[in-house]
Amino acid sequence: FFRKVRTMSALFNFEAFIFVLLLSICTCTYVRSMWQNLLDNYKKGLWGTFYKLAIIGERLSPWVSLACIGMAIRILFFK
């Protein structure tokens, strides 16, 4: 009666990976706009990665917003 449903992590599912990437870019851009000292370019490691995501969100904001809208339409209407 019951089938075991396999779940994939976001690293192996391309759609989930794109969703997590877009969410990370948008979150880091928002955090950088509110608290600029939290994400600066002198940090290394994970904080440096967050800074790079924030810069991507600032410089490519029209493309990131179109990708977010496209992902929202995909999730709401086609899934």
N, C-alpha and C positions, 0 to 999 in steps of 0.2 A: 503494500500500500504506500509506504513512504519511500520516496527517493531521496538519496543524499544529494544535496545541492552543493556543488563545489563553488567556493568563492575565490576570486582572484584578487591579489593585492593590486594596488594602484600602479606598481611598477610593471606588471605584466599585462594589464588591461590598458590599451592606448587611450580610450575615451576617459577613463578615470584618471590617468596620468595627466592629460590635458586639463581636465577639470581642476585637479590639485595644483597644477602649475599656474593656471589663471587665477585661482583663489589666492595663491601665495603672492603673485605679482600685485594683485589689487590690495591685499592686506598690507604688504610692505610699503606700497606707495602711500596708503592712507596713514600708516604709522609715521613715515618720514615727513609727511606734510604736517602732522600734528606735533610730533616731538622730534625735531631735527637732530638733537644731540644723541638720541638713542641709536640711530643708524648713520654712522659717518664712514668716510672712506679709509680711515686709518685702522679699522678693526680687521682682524684676521679670522679665518675659520668660518663658522656658521653665521656669525654676525656680518662678516664680509659678504657672504652669499646673500643675506637678506638685503644688504645695501645694493648689491648688483641687481636684484629683483626690483627694488624700488626705482632704480635708475631706468630699467627697462620700462617700467610702468609710466614714468614721467616722460620719457622721450618718445615712446610708441603708444601714447594714450589713445589716439583714435583707433588704432588697430586692435589694441587690447580691449577696448570697449565694444568694438564690433565682434570680436571673438567671444566676449561674455554674452552679448545678445544672442549670437548664434548658438552658443551652448545652452542658454536658457530656453530658446525655442526648441532645440533638439530634445531637451529633457522634458519640457512641458507637453509637447505635442506628438513626439515620435517615439517615446519610450514608454 
